[in-house]
């Protein structure tokens, strides 16, 4: 979600052999190593683009104004954390997105940041709850992960102290099994087409919100069919079916239609109106709108290859 991740509940099914000792772990080798983030303008700008428009780190780690359509980020909160996720997202406990500006991360090493982002291990060695989609981020090209963190280092400090998350009792034990070695992959050479689209879809976490879960894991038969429920103050929101089914999904959408759907929320031209009697989507449209047409086109190309599933989703039910 960034685009919110509902990664979890299958923790007890994670094999012990896949887990690591957080205090003696490196995402690349399984051993401690020193990591240095890039400093070039080009790499920081790549990180800015990914953090704001693809991986949308700034979605969860900022506060959004859900009184307005598409929930734009509140001024002065970019990266400052504090967003709360709990029973309204079907989560076992209450979790707060951390402050990732230099105010909170000034004492973190580059290595500690990379471990947290891609392996789920915090600075103090404790495992992170996988609302933070480190399983996805650990499948990036490592250069992209480092670029994102290099950009994060440049954020304006936001003086916001975030409460500690409170996982439900059974989850505390399960969380110790969650950290795992990152599985970095090489970014596709061609920045168009299905392979690159899959790379971006993984980074963006599209499946995390648009796939129902069973026993904690994504239901393979329901990939991208939507239906994940989020409790809003005035009703229940459900994620859409984005398989290429022509009746209930995006099967009749052209690539131009798909791209235009996102670009309609470009903050340069779109001014979010008040929701009023309607409802606000948690989908970070304004952030994804900043993606290039080439990248959105690649995502479309990949989604057109997934199995079409006929499943009608009632996107919103009022209380």
Buried (B, 14 or more C-beta within 10 A) or exposed (E): BBBBBBBBBBBEEBEEEEBBEBEEBBBBEEEEEEBEBBEEEEBBEBBBBBBBBBBBBBBBBBBBBBEBBBBBBEEEBBBBBBBBBBEBBBBBBBBBBBBBBBBBBEEBBBBBBBBBBBBBBBBEBBBBBBBBBBBBBBBBBBBBBBBBBBBBBEBEBBEBEBEEBEBEEEBEEBBEBBBBBBEBEEBBEEBEEBBBBBBBBBBBBBBBBBBBBEEBBBEEEBBBBBBBBBBBEBEBBBBBBBBBBEEBBBBEBEBEEBBEBBBEBEBEEBEBEEBEEEBBBBBBBBBBBBBEEEBBBBBBBBBBEBEBBEBEBEBBEEE
